């Protein structure tokens, strides 16, 4: 059998940020799919607080926030793009994520405020504004785990810095995992790992 990982043993703890890097084909996407419960390991198990995530009683959807490199926005209002079809989202939840992601500064300057249409694929917004909406969407259910998959690729250095300031504000009681190739993100994160040769190595950097 051609395994992607062998003898992988890894522990992520809350209140910390983790940086994962690796070449194409090193298993970054597979690892994310395993952690988020999209894939089941052929051997071993993945647990959150001692509970096996493959258990039918365990709902990972409400526990994981995912932000990809592609800001997928629908041709609807900012509000609809944050809620993204979820039911029972209270206004207070919406207000909290808007404030956390600093979207309030954008929204308050728009004539239709939160009901402003973002255009086709968010065409009326900048890359940084779209990413803020994606982060707000990932936070609306207050997940314990947030995966940021190459999510700053479209941002310049200063925009990425602002993005990290937001992450710094929201990391309390959460596990935040970055998959990236950015020195700025690498320096920002508490722990750094390299995916290589079917395993994962901790990077000890000065």
C-alpha positions as CSV (number, residue, x, y, z in Angstrom):
1,X,0.0,0.0,0.0
2,X,1.2,3.5,-0.8
3,X,0.6,5.5,2.3
4,X,0.6,9.3,2.3
5,X,1.7,9.3,6.0
6,X,3.3,6.6,8.2
7,X,3.5,6.5,12.0
8,X,2.1,10.1,12.3
9,X,1.6,11.3,15.8
10,X,0.6,14.9,16.3
11,X,-1.1,16.9,19.0
12,X,-2.7,20.4,18.6
13,X,-3.6,22.4,21.6
14,X,-6.0,25.3,22.0
15,X,-4.8,29.0,22.3
16,X,-2.0,28.3,19.8
17,X,-1.3,28.9,16.1
18,X,0.3,26.2,14.0
19,X,2.2,26.6,10.8
20,X,2.3,23.7,8.3
21,X,4.4,23.8,5.1
22,X,5.4,21.2,2.5
23,X,6.0,20.7,-1.1
24,X,3.1,19.8,-3.5
25,X,2.2,16.2,-2.9
26,X,3.5,16.1,0.7
27,X,0.0,15.5,2.1
28,X,-1.1,19.0,3.3
29,X,-4.6,18.7,1.9
30,X,-4.9,15.1,3.1
31,X,-3.9,16.1,6.6
32,X,-6.5,18.9,6.6
33,X,-9.1,16.5,5.4
34,X,-8.2,14.0,8.2
35,X,-8.2,16.7,10.9
36,X,-11.5,18.1,9.8
37,X,-13.1,14.6,9.6
38,X,-13.6,14.6,5.8
39,X,-11.3,11.6,5.5
40,X,-10.9,8.6,7.8
41,X,-7.4,7.3,8.6
42,X,-6.8,3.7,7.4
43,X,-5.2,3.0,10.8
44,X,-5.2,4.9,14.1
45,X,-7.7,7.6,15.1
46,X,-8.2,11.3,15.4
47,X,-9.6,12.6,18.7
48,X,-10.8,15.9,20.0
49,X,-10.7,16.0,23.8
50,X,-10.5,12.2,23.9
51,X,-13.5,11.7,21.6
52,X,-13.0,9.9,18.3
53,X,-14.2,12.2,15.5
54,X,-15.3,9.3,13.3
55,X,-18.1,8.5,15.9
56,X,-21.5,9.1,14.5
57,X,-22.4,11.2,17.5
58,X,-19.7,13.7,16.6
59,X,-20.6,16.6,14.3
60,X,-17.4,18.2,12.9
61,X,-19.2,20.7,10.7
62,X,-20.0,22.9,13.7
63,X,-16.5,22.6,15.2
64,X,-14.4,23.5,12.2
65,X,-14.0,26.8,10.4
66,X,-12.3,26.6,7.0
67,X,-10.8,29.5,5.0
68,X,-9.4,28.5,1.6
69,X,-7.2,30.4,-0.8
70,X,-10.2,31.0,-3.1
71,X,-12.6,33.5,-1.6
72,X,-15.9,31.9,-2.8
73,X,-18.6,34.6,-2.6
74,X,-22.1,34.4,-4.0
75,X,-23.8,37.2,-5.8
76,X,-25.8,38.2,-2.7
77,X,-25.4,40.6,0.2
78,X,-22.5,40.7,2.7
79,X,-24.9,39.3,5.3
80,X,-25.9,36.3,3.1
81,X,-22.3,35.6,2.4
82,X,-21.4,35.4,6.0
83,X,-24.4,33.3,7.1
84,X,-24.0,31.2,4.0
85,X,-27.3,29.2,4.3
86,X,-26.9,28.4,8.0
87,X,-30.1,28.5,10.0
88,X,-30.7,30.1,13.4
89,X,-27.9,32.6,13.3
90,X,-28.7,35.4,15.8
91,X,-27.9,39.0,15.1
92,X,-25.6,39.1,18.1
93,X,-23.4,36.3,16.5
94,X,-23.3,38.3,13.3
95,X,-22.4,41.6,15.1
96,X,-19.6,39.8,17.0
97,X,-17.9,38.3,13.9
98,X,-18.3,41.6,12.0
99,X,-16.5,43.5,14.8
100,X,-13.8,40.8,15.3
101,X,-12.9,40.8,11.6
102,X,-13.2,44.6,11.4
103,X,-15.8,44.3,8.6
104,X,-17.7,47.0,10.5
105,X,-15.4,49.7,9.1
106,X,-16.3,48.6,5.5
107,X,-20.0,48.0,6.2
108,X,-20.5,51.4,7.9
109,X,-19.2,53.2,4.8
110,X,-21.6,51.5,2.4
111,X,-25.0,53.0,1.6
112,X,-26.8,49.6,2.0
113,X,-24.6,48.6,4.9
114,X,-24.6,44.8,5.5
115,X,-27.3,44.4,2.8
116,X,-24.8,45.6,0.1
117,X,-24.5,43.1,-2.7
118,X,-20.9,41.9,-3.2
119,X,-21.3,41.4,-7.0
120,X,-20.5,38.3,-9.0
121,X,-17.8,36.3,-7.1
122,X,-17.3,39.4,-4.9
123,X,-16.3,41.5,-7.8
124,X,-17.2,44.8,-6.0
125,X,-14.7,44.1,-3.2
126,X,-10.9,44.0,-2.7
127,X,-9.0,40.8,-2.0
128,X,-8.6,41.8,1.7
129,X,-12.3,42.6,2.1
130,X,-13.3,39.2,0.5
131,X,-10.9,37.4,2.9
132,X,-12.5,39.2,5.9
133,X,-15.9,37.9,4.8
134,X,-14.5,34.4,4.5
135,X,-13.1,34.6,8.0
136,X,-16.4,36.0,9.4
137,X,-18.2,33.0,7.7
138,X,-15.8,30.5,9.3
139,X,-16.3,32.1,12.7
140,X,-20.1,32.4,12.7
141,X,-20.5,29.1,14.5
142,X,-17.7,29.8,17.0
143,X,-15.7,26.7,16.0
144,X,-12.9,25.3,18.1
145,X,-10.7,24.6,15.1
146,X,-9.9,27.0,12.3
147,X,-8.0,25.9,9.2
148,X,-6.5,28.6,7.0
149,X,-5.5,26.9,3.8
150,X,-3.2,29.1,1.7
151,X,-5.7,31.8,2.6
152,X,-3.4,34.8,2.3
153,X,-2.1,34.0,-1.2
154,X,-4.0,36.9,-2.8
155,X,-2.9,39.4,-0.2
156,X,0.2,41.7,-0.2
157,X,2.5,41.9,2.8
158,X,0.6,44.7,4.6
159,X,-2.8,43.1,4.0
160,X,-1.4,39.8,5.3
161,X,-0.2,41.6,8.4
162,X,-3.7,43.0,9.1
163,X,-5.1,39.5,8.5
164,X,-2.7,38.1,11.2
165,X,-3.8,40.9,13.6
166,X,-7.4,39.6,13.2
167,X,-6.2,36.0,13.8
168,X,-4.4,37.2,16.9
169,X,-7.6,38.6,18.3
170,X,-9.7,35.4,17.7
171,X,-7.2,32.7,18.7
172,X,-8.3,32.4,22.4
173,X,-9.7,28.9,23.2
174,X,-9.2,27.9,19.5
175,X,-6.7,25.8,17.5
176,X,-5.7,27.7,14.4
177,X,-3.8,25.9,11.7
178,X,-2.1,27.7,8.8
179,X,-1.1,25.9,5.6
180,X,1.1,28.4,4.0
181,X,4.4,29.4,2.4
182,X,4.9,32.8,4.0
183,X,7.8,33.9,6.3
184,X,5.5,36.4,7.9
185,X,3.0,33.7,8.9
186,X,5.8,31.4,9.9
187,X,7.1,34.0,12.3
188,X,3.6,34.7,13.7
189,X,2.8,31.1,14.5
190,X,3.6,29.5,17.9
191,X,4.6,26.1,16.4
192,X,6.0,25.2,13.0
193,X,5.9,21.9,11.1
194,X,7.3,20.6,7.8
195,X,5.5,17.8,6.0
196,X,8.2,15.6,4.4
197,X,8.9,12.0,3.6
198,X,5.5,10.7,4.8
199,X,5.9,12.3,8.2
200,X,5.7,15.7,9.9
201,X,8.8,17.3,11.5
202,X,8.7,20.1,14.1
203,X,10.7,23.1,13.0
204,X,12.8,24.8,15.7
205,X,13.5,28.2,14.5
206,X,15.3,31.1,16.2
